[in-house]
């Protein structure tokens, strides 16, 4: 059974009731993504899907590869500023590189 609610700070009570993280759970907790990184990942993933479809239909290798890169890289970058920088770079490559 849960302990009866205490007066005061509810967050403090929740921390006292919650079980401590061990092993894999502790490692995952340290690598937590924040909301900005998650939203930027969704935005760049959608843009990457567009690049991928365009590259596939036009037979253009550079947009195809950049589209895959835009869809995959947010899984490996955990900083919001780095996500924006890498995403902007991958979006600019097809404009400057023509094969």
C-alpha positions, 0 to 999 in steps of 0.5 A: 500500500502507498503511504498516506499523503503528506502535507508540504512539497508533493515532489519531495514525497514522490522522491521518497516513495520512488524506487532508486534507479539501478543499472540500465535505468540509471544510465538511461536517466543520465542521457535524457533528451529534453523537449527542444531536442525531441521537437527539432528531431521530429522537424528534421526527420520530416524534412529528411523524409521529404528529401528522401522522397525527392531524391528517390523520385528524381534519381538524385543521390545527394538529396537521398543520402541527406534525407536519410542522414536527416532522419537518422542523426537525431537518434545520435545527437542529444544537444538541442544546439548541436541538433540544429547545427547538424540539421541545418548543415545536412539541409544545405548540402544538396543546395551546394553539392550537385552530382 
